[in-house]
Structures are given as C-alpha cells and as structure tokens.
Amino acid sequence: MIKNVKISFFLVMMLLAGLFLPSGKAAGYSIDVFTNQWTAENSGDDTKNDSSNSVISGGRFYSYTSAGLLIGNGESGFLANPSVTSVAGLSWSRQLYAGMGAGFERYNWSVLPLFGELRYKNKQYERLPMISFRAGYALPLEKTHDGNRYQSTGNTSGGVFFSPGISFRLAGKSGTILMAEVAYQYQEMRLNDVKYIWDAGSSTNIRYYYNRIAIKLGILFY
C-alpha cells in the first residue's frame, strides 16, 4: 500500500512538472543550445561566450559612415553636390541593422539630415547586395537663399526625405568593411521668396522637390 502511494505521488509530481515547467520554445532556448553549451564547457572552447554562435543573440553595436555625391538637375542644370552621413545603431546576427544618423548635404542650400536607417543582408547569399532604407527630416543650415525672382531673397525651410538603396562589399575583414553604395534620394524643401519693390515687398512660398541619385563610398564597423 505504502509502495503504491509513493509511486502515485511520484507520477503526480512528474505530471505537475510537465505542466508548469516552461517548454524550450516558451523559455527561449532549444536542445541545440544546451548541447552546444555543454560541448563548449567540457572542451574548454571560449566560443560559448560569442553571441554569434548562439541561437539567442542580442543586438551588437554598429556604425556606418559614407561620403559621396548627390547627382541630378538643379536651378543651374546638372549638379553633383556633396553628401556625408554617419549612422550608429544595433545589428542582429549581422543581418538586420537599425540605427539613427545625421550628416551634411547640399541642394540649393546646405541642410542637416536627421534620419532613421534600416539595413538587411542575407548571409546565405554573399553575392547579393545589402539593401537599405532611410527616412527623416532635413534642417536648413542657411537661413536665407537668393530667390528665383529679380531682387528677391527668402527664408529657407527644411523638409522630409526618404532614400532606398543597395550596398556592395568591396574589401575588408570581419568587423570592418569597405562598401560602395547606390541609392535614390527624394527630398522636399521650402522657400518663402520675398521680392522687394521700393519699400514694399511681395512674398511667394516655393516648394522644392528633389530627385537625386546618391553614389557613395562607406565604411561599416560592427
């Protein structure tokens, strides 16, 4: 009788453990993780602390700085204006990158772009380019700009922009990569154009829509 009670109590405890202990999927681990961890601990391999070798990997810091030209038509015809940007953020498994950036760019007047960035690279196909997308707002660095009319000037304003692009790896080892980047960039800006006639003036709000091709070289640190 006592033996049967013990066996029943043991079975009940095992059943309760199966019901209330978290499964591998819910707890955020798998059998492979335990197997790899046990192997590393018993072999003296330091790779058990490397997040890239674990199924569970947190975000790692990255930065990307690029410089190049914005190419397109402007008020004076074909233009190639400078663009320099820098981004810092986190990467996951060296595939997905998310960060915030700023820089210096030139259109009819100079602006300070502030933006968010997403990047993705499929590690299974190394020859495929890295794709990226940026979106944000550009602040004017010049308060005034000569208007489109004779004896006129105006107050500048910034505007929204977005930029999808692709990047190709040129050289570099793991952790530091030299990249070539080609992107399309759309930018909006505004100008309150004021024409002075004697002591009076008339104003006109002008909105600019820029379509540019960005060609840059960049360095990715991760």
Sequence and secondary structure as in RCSB ss.txt:
>XXXX:A:sequence
MIKNVKISFFLVMMLLAGLFLPSGKAAGYSIDVFTNQWTAENSGDDTKNDSSNSVISGGRFYSYTSAGLLIGNGE
SGFLANPSVTSVAGLSWSRQLYAGMGAGFERYNWSVLPLFGELRYKNKQYERLPMISFRAGYALPLEKTHDGNRY
QSTGNTSGGVFFSPGISFRLAGKSGTILMAEVAYQYQEMRLNDVKYIWDAGSSTNIRYYYNRIAIKLGILFY
>XXXX:A:secstr
 HHHHHHHHHHHHHHHHHHHS  HHHHT  HHHHHHHHHHHHHT GGGG GGGSSS   EEEEEEEEEEEEEEET
TEEEEEEEEEEEEEEEETTTEEEEEEEEEEESSSEEEEEEEEEEE  TT TTS EEEEEEEEEEES SEEE SST
TEEEEEE EEEEEEEEEEEEEEETTEEEEEEEEEEEEEEEEEEEEEETTEEEEEEEEEEEEEEEEEEEEEE 
